[in-house]
Amino acid sequence: MCKIRSTLLCVSGALLVALIGCASQPAQPEPAAAAESVSLAEFAASGQYQKPMAWKAGQYVELENLNKGKRESVSKTVLVGQEKGGWIIETVNIDKKGKKSVSQTLFLGMDEAIQNGKAGGVTIGWMKMTGDDGTVQTIEGEQLMFYNIFAKSTLDNLVADILTFTDGGTVSVPAGKFAGTNQVNASMKIMGMKVETESWYHPAVPVNGMVKSRSKDGKSESRLVSFGFDAKPEMK
């Protein structure tokens, strides 16, 4: 359950906004190593970021996840490709102890959800997870019933259009300095819990457009570490 929740939360930003350009980035650094460095790259304001672009295989974003200012994990989300009209999305997560987990999920109906801002039609086609021994476990068919119920309750709150632009100013994160961000406040329920967040988005960032997001209480925060358009999936 935790793995699918992590995947959905990473994907949720992608359902809110998108990109129109990007400066060159380092090619696919290992997540744990990438979080140690701070880029000097600067990204100018370029339009009001409101709606996702068309996804393409190879786009990726990498986030550093903090709890009370301390790094808990680094997660990388990769658009692997399409299957049966849906999108295969890979999530690579490395926790603070260095433990690595890799999962892939086929989300059906994702393009429609991005376009109309409604997640009612999104379902999970299959899930694959890498175990501690390196073997890949596949969940499909009737086994997915629980996960699809969870996905619907989560994505119904997370998939939405950003209808207005609120200038979030310049935001600096490990991936660089982003000017002209769109600042968005959101309130949603996840697993029965109310979560209030404030996030900043920029057109130069693929997949989810997110530069930074944090809880209103300031306890948790995610910051962009790197992004690009040429990632290769780890799971074969």
N, C-alpha and C positions, 0 to 999 in steps of 0.2 A: 504493500500500500504506500509506503514511504517513497519508493522509487517512482511510481506513477504520479504521485503528488508533486514530486520534484520536477518531473518532466512537464507536467501541465503548467506549473508556475513559471518555468522557463519559457514555455511557448506562449504564455498569456500576453507578454509584452508585444510579441509579434502580431497579435491580433488587434493591436491598438494603433500602430503607426509604422512609417517606412522610410525609404531612402531615395535620394536622387544623385548621389555621387560619393566618392571616397578617395582619400589620399592613400598612397601605398602603405602597407603594413607588413611587419615581419611575417614570414610564412609559418603558420601553425606552431608556435612555441608550445612546449609542454605546459599545461595549466599551472602547475605549482610554481614553475620557474617564472612564468610570465607575470605573475602577481608581484614579484619582487621588484620589478623595474617600473619606472615612470617615464612615459613618452613625452617628448618635447613638441610633438606634432600639434598644429593648430588648425581648427576647422572653422571657417567663416560662416556667418549667418547666410542661409541660402533658401529662402522660402519658408512658408509656415507649415510645419510638419503636422499633418492631420490624419492621413490615411495610408495604410500599407501599400507598398509597391508589389508587383508580381514577384513571387518567390522564384529563385533559381537554385539548382543544385550547386553546392559548394559554398554558399553563403554561410557565415558563422559569426557568432558572438561569444565572447568569453567574459564571465563576470566573477568578481571577487565578492564573496558574501561575508559580511561582518556581523558580529553580535557584541554589542557594547564596546565597539571599537576594535575588537580582536577578530582576526580572520578565522572563520570557521571552515570555509571550503572555497574551492574555485570550480566553477562549472562552465562547460563549453557546450553550446548548442549548435548542431550542424544540420543543414538541410541536405539530406542524402540524395533524394530523388523522388519521383512519383511512381505509384503503383495503384492500379485499379481506380484511377482518378483521385487518389488521395496522396498525402505527403508522408514520406518516411523521415522521421526526425530522430537524430542521435543525440543523447546527452552523456557527456563524460564528466564525472564528478570526482574530485580529489579532496578528501577531508583534511582536517588539521593534523592528523596523524600520518597522512600520506597514503591512506587507503584509497584505492581507485575503483570506481564502478562504472560500467558502460551499459547503456540500454538503448534500444531502438523501439520506436512506436510508429505504427501506421495509423495516421489520422485521416479518416474519410470525411469528405465534405468541408475540408478546411478552406479551400479557395472561396467557396460560397460564403462561409462565415466571415472571412476577411472583407469581402466585398460589401456585404449587407449589414455587418455588425451584429449578427445574431448567430448564436452557437447551437440552436436547437437541432440542426441537422448533423452536427459533428459526432461521429462514432469512432471507436477504436477497432481497426481491422485485425491487428495482432500486436503482440509485444514480445520483445526478445531481451533477455537480461544475461549478463555474464556473471557466473558464480565465482566463488573464491578459488575454485580449482581451474578456472578458465573455460569451463564448459558453458555453452549457450543454452539457456532454457527458453522455450517458446510457449507463449500463452495465446491460445486462439479458441475459436468456437464457443462452446457453452461456458468455458472457463472465464471468458471475458465479461460475463453478465455483470458481475460486481463492479469491474473496472469501468464499464460503460455507464453505470449508474453514477459512479463517483465523478466521471468525466463530465457528465451532463450538469450535475449540480455545481461543479466548479466553473466550467466554461460559460455557463449561463451568466455568471457574474463578471467574467473577465473579458469576454468578447464584446467590444463596443467601438463605435466610431468616435473620434475626437472631433466634436463639432465646432469648437471655438479655439482660438489661439491666445494663450496667455504667455507673454514674454517672460521666460525664466532666466534671461540674462546669460552670462558666460559661466559655464560649469567646468571645473578641472577634475579629472579622474586619471587613473594610471594610463589610460589609452590616449590622453591628450587634453587639449583645451578646446571646448566647444562653445561657440558664440551663437546667440540667437536661438536658444533652446525653447521648447514649448513645455511649460510647467503645468502638470495635471494633478489635481487632487482626486482621490477615489476612495469610496467606502464600499466594501463588499463582505459577503459572508462566505467563509471557507470552512467546511465541516462544522457548521453551526456557530462558528466564531466570527465576530465582527472585526474586520481588519481595515484600518484607515491608513492610507499611504499618500505620499507626495512623490512624483516622479518627473524626470526631465528627459525630453526626447530631442533628437537632432536628425535632419535629413541625410547626413553622411553615413549613418549607421544602418547596416542591413539587418535582416531577419526581424528584429523587434524594435529597432530605433532607439532603444533605451540607453541613456548615458548614465543615469543614476536613479535609484529608487530607495526610499527609506520609509520606515513606519513613522506615524505621527508622534509616537512616544520616544522616537530617537534610538530605540534599542537595537534595531536591526537595519542593515543597509546593504545594498548591492551596487557595485561600481564597475563600469566597463573597463576591462583590462586590455582587450584587443578585439579586432574584428577583421573580416576580409571576405573574399569571394572564391577562394580556391581550396577549401578544406577537403580532405579525404576522410571518409569514415574509418573508425578504428575497428568496428565490428565487421567481419566479412560474412 
